[in-house]
Amino acid sequence: MAGAPLSADAENELRLLRARAYSAESDIQDDPAALARLAELEAAHAAALHGVAEDLPAPAPDASRSHDPFPAERFGVAGLVAGFAAADDGPHESSVTVTGVPDTKSARAVAASLRDWLIATRSRRIGLIAGAAVAVLVIAYAAVWVVVPRPDATLRPVDALPDSQVYRLAAFAEVLEMDTSTLRAYETYRGVEPWSTEDRYGNPCLFVIEPSSDNLLGAVCTPPGAELYADIGAWPYSADHFAEGLPAGTVIRFHLNGNQVDAHVYRGPEMETESE
Amino acid sequence: MGDKSSSVDADARKTRWSLVALLVGGVIAVAAVVTTVISVSGPRPDAVLQQVTDEVDVPVIAMLAVEEPQLEIVVLSLRGYEPYREMELWSGVNDYDSPCLVAVHRETQDVVAASCIPSPGELYVDTMRHGIPDGARIRFTLRGDEVEARLLMPDGAQ
């Protein structure tokens, strides 16, 4: 049900009023009559084009945002302006609904208004793309967090110097040919001390000792290209102290992960009675 | 005007639902890609060793009893795989239901490496010497019914 098209004079008048309203040096705010006339003409123009009342008014008109080429925004502004004008002038002959959200078209109006608002200006479009990129990153991070198992403890490097016990215990792994002049210490876990170094072939090495029982629990050197793990087991009747409270069959895996040592505890089956 | 408004309502609803579907589809696609990449990432193995026997092998059992009794491997669970570079691989479970992997050097009756780890720990053993260069290792990883073998050279040399 399209309205009658505007006359040429009316079109001119509308163009002039728009220039006054939407230019950077807008002076139309001080001229209520001009505002009212602009609203009338915009409404008639909208009716002529679309045949239905135009969308929800956009957020509060900002006179400084005048270089926006997107027409929908202007109709929204016109809707608000028409609303101001109608409030002053009483009943208003216009097919623009001036009080705000038209009831029967709220679903369409909200959807269209949101879409228009989001893509209206270039900065908003960029923001939309940036927001989508952030969302993708968040999803990817969450997927990684779910798929990759988290360690039970993360042991950071500490500034401890190796003592004679460390050197003596490390010597039990002499088959690995570790270079004990460059030992690095880490935080301990369950009384177990991890140390890292390299072997004579340049392979990274990880060994773990239990000072309280004077034991070398494990020592491994692995070439680059595979993860470096040192596993220790909670076997029954063993003299190791770290196994206290852990079910038999439990394995603690120490992983040299960049600058830190991750500890993963893989628990054995729970027994009804605690084995000694 | 009534007809036109109800059809544009339907259009708006369709638009909104198709946007929602697009968004949900996008989320699922990204998550699927990421999890797939993680699960298959890693260098390709040099060999994939198939299971060849599940019959009791007395020498292997004897070696394990002598050298790795603490692992408590269940003898009847042992399965043998194709050999790789002087190494014979066997898998099984222990008394704690942990999967186990064992590498033996039959010629010298020696257990070169053995490991048991409760799930979901990744099960592997590394062997050294026995025909490979000094400083190198072979990493054997149990994946399902197969054992993957990868030769690791020191300093990343190929």
Interface residues (C-beta under 8 A of the other chain):
Chain A: M1 G51 V52 T104 K105 A107 R108 A111 A112 R115 A135 V136 I139 A140 A142 A143 V144 V146 V147 V148 P149 D199 R200 Y201 G202 N203 V220 T222 P223 P224 G225 A226 D231 G233 W235 S238 P247 A248 G249 T250 V251 R253 H264 Y266 R267 G268 P269
Chain B: M1 K4 S5 V8 D9 D11 A12 R13 T15 R16 G26 V27 V30 A31 V34 T35 I38 S39 P43 Q70 L71 E72 N94 D95 Y96 D97 S98 S115 C116 I117 P118 S119 P120 G121 D126 D134 G135 A136 R137 R139 R150 L152 M153 P154 D155 G156
